[in-house]
Amino acid sequence: MCFAIPFKVLEVDRDTAVVEGGKRIRFGNDLNVLKGDYLQVMGSVAVGKISKAEGLRIRRLINSVYEGE
């Protein structure tokens, strides 16, 4: 089972972006990606764009799961 992790975009160059942590990811032409956007990332590929509020909500949820261990 896989799930996408939200990352904030720091830099955009054509069809790739650098996200938090310095990771370079790819995205398709169907996503209009700008600096500051939040992307759902699986591996090194963006699978969707989400709002900042949704990205931060998902991060809190992920953190709460790991803090509960």
TITOR-251199 format. One record per residue (C-alpha): residue number from 1; y, x, z. Coordinates in nm, 2 decimals. Example, Ala and Ser with C-alpha at 12.3 -4.5 7.8 and 13.67 -1.06 7.14 Angstrom:
// TITOR-251199
<num->1; Y->-0.45; X->1.23; Z->0.78>
<num->2; Y->-0.11; X->1.37; Z->0.71>
This chain:
// TITOR-251199
<num->1; Y->0.00; X->0.00; Z->0.00>
<num->2; Y->0.34; X->0.13; Z->-0.09>
<num->3; Y->0.69; X->0.02; Z->-0.01>
<num->4; Y->1.04; X->0.13; Z->-0.12>
<num->5; Y->1.27; X->0.32; Z->0.11>
<num->6; Y->1.65; X->0.25; Z->0.09>
<num->7; Y->1.86; X->0.56; Z->0.01>
<num->8; Y->2.24; X->0.59; Z->-0.03>
<num->9; Y->2.34; X->0.75; Z->-0.36>
<num->10; Y->2.56; X->1.06; Z->-0.32>
<num->11; Y->2.59; X->1.17; Z->-0.68>
<num->12; Y->2.50; X->1.02; Z->-1.03>
<num->13; Y->2.43; X->1.21; Z->-1.35>
<num->14; Y->2.32; X->0.98; Z->-1.64>
<num->15; Y->1.97; X->0.86; Z->-1.55>
<num->16; Y->1.93; X->1.05; Z->-1.23>
<num->17; Y->2.09; X->1.04; Z->-0.89>
<num->18; Y->2.10; X->1.26; Z->-0.58>
<num->19; Y->2.04; X->1.06; Z->-0.27>
<num->20; Y->2.06; X->1.13; Z->0.10>
<num->21; Y->1.85; X->1.43; Z->0.20>
<num->22; Y->1.92; X->1.60; Z->-0.14>
<num->23; Y->1.64; X->1.42; Z->-0.32>
<num->24; Y->1.69; X->1.37; Z->-0.69>
<num->25; Y->1.55; X->1.04; Z->-0.82>
<num->26; Y->1.53; X->0.88; Z->-1.16>
<num->27; Y->1.64; X->0.53; Z->-1.25>
<num->28; Y->1.61; X->0.32; Z->-1.57>
<num->29; Y->1.89; X->0.19; Z->-1.80>
<num->30; Y->1.86; X->-0.15; Z->-1.64>
<num->31; Y->2.03; X->-0.02; Z->-1.32>
<num->32; Y->2.40; X->0.04; Z->-1.32>
<num->33; Y->2.41; X->0.30; Z->-1.04>
<num->34; Y->2.73; X->0.43; Z->-0.88>
<num->35; Y->2.80; X->0.67; Z->-0.60>
<num->36; Y->2.77; X->0.49; Z->-0.27>
<num->37; Y->2.51; X->0.24; Z->-0.39>
<num->38; Y->2.19; X->0.18; Z->-0.21>
<num->39; Y->1.86; X->0.22; Z->-0.41>
<num->40; Y->1.51; X->0.12; Z->-0.32>
<num->41; Y->1.31; X->0.44; Z->-0.39>
<num->42; Y->0.93; X->0.49; Z->-0.43>
<num->43; Y->0.84; X->0.85; Z->-0.48>
<num->44; Y->1.11; X->0.99; Z->-0.70>
<num->45; Y->1.19; X->0.67; Z->-0.89>
<num->46; Y->1.44; X->0.39; Z->-0.80>
<num->47; Y->1.28; X->0.05; Z->-0.83>
<num->48; Y->1.59; X->-0.15; Z->-0.75>
<num->49; Y->1.94; X->-0.17; Z->-0.62>
<num->50; Y->2.03; X->-0.35; Z->-0.30>
<num->51; Y->2.34; X->-0.41; Z->-0.09>
<num->52; Y->2.46; X->-0.17; Z->0.18>
<num->53; Y->2.39; X->-0.43; Z->0.44>
<num->54; Y->2.03; X->-0.49; Z->0.32>
<num->55; Y->1.97; X->-0.11; Z->0.30>
<num->56; Y->2.09; X->-0.06; Z->0.65>
<num->57; Y->1.89; X->-0.36; Z->0.78>
<num->58; Y->1.57; X->-0.22; Z->0.62>
<num->59; Y->1.63; X->0.12; Z->0.77>
<num->60; Y->1.67; X->-0.03; Z->1.12>
<num->61; Y->1.35; X->-0.22; Z->1.07>
<num->62; Y->1.16; X->0.10; Z->0.96>
<num->63; Y->1.31; X->0.29; Z->1.26>
<num->64; Y->1.21; X->0.02; Z->1.50>
<num->65; Y->0.84; X->0.04; Z->1.38>
<num->66; Y->0.83; X->0.42; Z->1.44>
<num->67; Y->1.01; X->0.39; Z->1.78>
<num->68; Y->0.75; X->0.14; Z->1.89>
<num->69; Y->0.46; X->0.39; Z->1.86>
